[in-house]
Amino acid sequence: MENDKEQSKSYFKVIPAVYLFLRRGDEVLLLRRANTGYQDGKYSVIAGHLNGGELATQALVREAKEEAGIDVSPSSLQFVHAAHRLNDGRESERVDFFFESREWQGEVKNTEPEKSDDLRWFSVKELPPNMLPFIRIVLEHVFNNTSYSEYSEEPN
């Protein structure tokens, strides 16, 4: 009987995502979102959702190749932050893993122009005003050596 209760119990979903702060000196690589339906016109970083059966570092290696045409080694990825975001009362929440790397192979280029209309380096001291608020906040946490944050609503 107990087993039947467990099988019928419905759990909320957690959607994991990964983000890459690719660093070159005091600069960070940012891409401007376009044609995605979410925060278009704002800068973000290389990022994406995990596929089933995929580790966070594997997902980030895949996303770096898909979005910027570069090869990033999992061993070069340094974990810098995790964030837990509630999702406006929906049946899912977000858990985000942020990594930094200063090493990669290949030339950085926009390999998904249908999703991003600009890809360039910005000084961490002069970030663009049209940046995803959540990414800007997490960058500040990383600069202050804060490894975890949580949000009951989307930062703006």
Phi, psi and omega in degrees: 000317179301319180298322178297320178297317179297320181291328182272348181291133181258128179257148174287164183255144173248127180256111180273143177221157179236150182223144181239120169268093178278121187246140174225101186062234179264018181253156175232142180278127178235149174235145181263123183293142178209141175060027181257339183086000178225115174055035177300144182090356179249148180277144176220199179235172173303128185198165175177170178275152175283141171275158177301141179072023184237130175285158182302315181293325177296318179298320181291322175300315179297313181297321179299320178292313182295319188267328185234001176068023183244158175256121178245131178277137177305328181289344178271351183277123178252122177294131182235342184191151170229145179226142176243124181237127171287159189238058175051043176075006178285178182277015179220158175229169181243138170234121187245134179246124182250133179233158176236146173215143175245009182230138175197166177243140178101171180266129179293125177209158180280102182261004174229064183297343177285347180242349183213128181255005176202141178217114181201169181271138176232143172295139179293345178270349181223064179286150182293148180293330181268064181246147176305124182305319181299317181293318178300315181297315180295320176303317178298319176300316181298316179297332179264012178059034174264121189264355181213141173215160178216152188220127176274346173212162184297124178296143175218000000 
